[in-house]
């Protein structure tokens, strides 16, 4: 099932066992560190995966950015305030620039890196400083940034440790890196198996909490907050009903209803606490510090 010449994207060993096959994707697990990855790992960036940004170029800022997400970003930026020294914040894989837009309103000096040209066009349209490039190809000032964001990016990379070492170099001492990535050990993946919606050709690597902890610590970071959170309810419903469509679209509707209800918001907080304690949340969130 796996290529004999292939090595693990983290530990560089080449001992794998098969996980499963989905359509034309074959997933294997490293027997040494536990990382799950595709068995034909390639660093080729396929812009066709991100053509949907082209259709969003004509949207207004109000149509493009979600109010609930904005509130979450404000709460996150409040957590970052104690680390604001140089006033410099970088978002790697910033997409349409929603987080950078909110950070800019909070008077951060913001910059972003994004490989999808149409997403960069959207950011520039909104006067957000974003470069269409790859972090490893850029010459950035060492020790400059207070905060680096890397949301839903790590799973797209073939050399994650190289990225984290470079991030460590451009952060100032005491600066922080926030990573989010899908959790391969989450309850929805366990229940849905290969039908889990986050298994698709964009994603090359699949992390578990244990693997991500090991990666950040190997890259000279100290973890200061680590949790798993979130559950996509429509995806769970798909266990009992076929043809529910994109579960993450349906989840946006549910999110809005929860935010409008104090009781549901408290309930959601309790569920997230349980998901974090058990390690079964769909998303891993890791905040780590350069020491």
Steps between C-alpha positions, in 0.01 A plus 500: 500500500786740573798611296822334626693822430260719697597631844291643781449877468602545865745234619641405156464127567353276232305241696127528435184300544186552289207692650242490219430607144243762400441547127849567361650584841695242699583590859786341695616541860864535602590212732754721680327833575135426414447765231240410237580617149413430139722236343587714197618806690568785258580866557328607175253781574181450298337840458185331367416404860456870577310623196201575723673824607453632147123479543525707819694794354184699434356460852491792739686488831170450681407207275841339526571516873292316760392695811531200733852431375584866554396474867719195542794684346451793738507260796816339362670836449418590860694188604793620290520846664756399768737398219479829308851647516606578142137529390570257213264218402537256210229266366633211288237366261276797575237426233265796452665688785212505748723455805747760372216743436383473862858520634558813291194660661665425835806696382731205442758540225380208292640300210398177335635228275266315264569275199156530336515804265126571505502509881791746487299715256216512753738609776653773287154622405442553874842667551642210700875441466530149355774342289428223249783265590617216723655561842810297412563720195487828694779694669340626821663688785609271784348566843244746363152355557305486825236263364490257208174335398484173309134400472418183305833510317717227651300221336589637154879489548758237412772641729321628811809504721683734260209746524495488878875553527474805272207634702709456813775707337275793401318514836653712773596324821177448693289539186227247429383273221138387475430188295168338416468180299243218467522226762522153345404351837175699523166338573353572156794338320482200731129460431502580127832340407600570141175698450628776729463818296848631583669216316551644153774570249594843639620340824835322494556451874261400780602585856408364840560695822800283584662554160445877504642530850809312388542718192479832686737388774751371241484846339614675821162625622349477846129417501296742711147397395391181328147368442268327259162657435197518271270241353312521169148387589381458137788258450375290789148516354644356179551174689124454494396688187662498158524804274524775763727709274811682625492455880710810557248722320222365720721556801508875433123514551530309828780732617279803448216346702734409785643853515146641528421282802668543839400149607636342180820703535556365851424150375749542219766607750438186701520279193827663395642437849414130468643483148824655622530269800441192285700623199200433273437852363517547124757779516832508684596844630856547617645825629874476556776740589852563381730453797 
